[in-house]
Amino acid sequence: MKFSILGAGSWGTAFAKLLVENGHEVLIWARREELADKINKYHANDDYLPNVRLPETLIASSDISSAVHFSDNLVIAVPTKYVDETMAKIERKPAVIVNLSKGIDEKLRTISSIVKSRWRDADYLVLSGPCHAVEVAKRLPTSVVIAGPNSITEAFQQAFSNDYFRVYVNDDVLGVEISGAVKNVIAIAAGILDGLGQWHNAKAALITRGLQEIARFGLSLGARSPLTFMGLAGMGDLIVTCTSPYSRNRYVGEMIGKGMALKDILSQMKMVAEGVYTVGPLLRMADSLHIDMPICRQVYDVLFRKKDPYQAISELMSRPLKMEIDLTQIGPESDL
């Protein structure tokens, strides 16, 4: 198979490497010409994936038209805030779109909504789960989920899987997308706890309650099953993003917890921490649907209203006492 990958960041590059190793032909689009030249000449992307040798047959280009014409299978690997403007540059409709990005844009749209607004009849797949790019590039065991139309999902499951990258199939596109978007916000909260100290009890509670927040939001928007949030796209991705040293969102939170200003943290980062840009649109969507998102709201207040993290934690701990699990909010008991 042939694939065009839009985005030469860490994950786009690692995924391109994986596809080539699986025997596919791949062209990766880099926004900057000098980065495309480095990939072609030195078979490396030290800007975003240092110390990783890339296959010599991997082609890079800064010409988006050439990239799109290379294949009918288009892989989206650009930050969420750039997806719409990147799609606007594409004149040729792809047959299949595989999304690797995780977020909600300023217009309150998931990636699938952005894509479908341009190409309603294109087949759309989303690949998500606990898959930090560095570990995939190092061929360390990784398991993810791919969601989309049953007619083609299994073919792409086979195309992407190998002895270190195992892909499971899911039919809950929205649930998988929402999991990937909201977990980044919860990971910022986890990082704040890391920055404050060794708060292991609190972090375990945060991850657990954060998962319920993700599920409540996703099911309210129309996700197919609460089981999606208990799988790789939900709990799996949440765990790794809240605990891994590779997690950009966790890192932002950690630096906030240590007293750094958000603008200073972002100014020194090469890569995008999606949770910073997701939390605002996420809360606007939640407010419009009357969905309770207490952890995400406190993250927003700490990031953008300069609330003291200790105050945010105190407010979460002093919320009215309640049942741990309300089955009326997460679906029929038979689904659990």
CORGIDA-V727709 format. One line per field, one symbol per residue. ss: DSSP state (@ for helix, = for strand, . for the rest). phi: phi as a letter, one per 40 degrees, with the letter a starting at -180 (. if undefined). A space follows every 50 residues. Layout:
ss->???
phi->???
This chain:
ss->.=====...@@@@@@@@@@@@...=====...@@@@@@@@@@..=...=. ........===..@@@@@@@..====...@@@@@@@@@.......====. ..........@@@@@@@@....======....@@@@@....======..@ @@@@@@@@@@....======..@@@@@@@@@@@@@@@@@@@@@@@@...@ @@@@@@@@@@@@@@@@@@@@@.....@@@@.@@@@@@@@@@@@....@@@ @@@@@@@....@@@@@@......@@@@@@@@@@@@@@@@....@@@@@@@ @@@@....@@@@@@@@@.........@@@@..@@@.
phi->.bbbbchbcccdccccdcccccgccbbbcbcccccdcccccbfabccbac gbccccccbbabccccccccacbbbcbbddcbcccccccccccccbbbcb cbibcccgbccccccccbbccccbbbbahcacddccccgcdabbbbbicd cbdcccdccccacbbbbbcabbdcccccdccccccccccccdccccicbc dcccccccccccccccccccchdcaccdccccccddccccccbccccccc cdcccccchccdcccccbccbccdccccccddccccccbfbcbccccccd cccbbfccdccccccccbcdcaccbbcccbhddccc
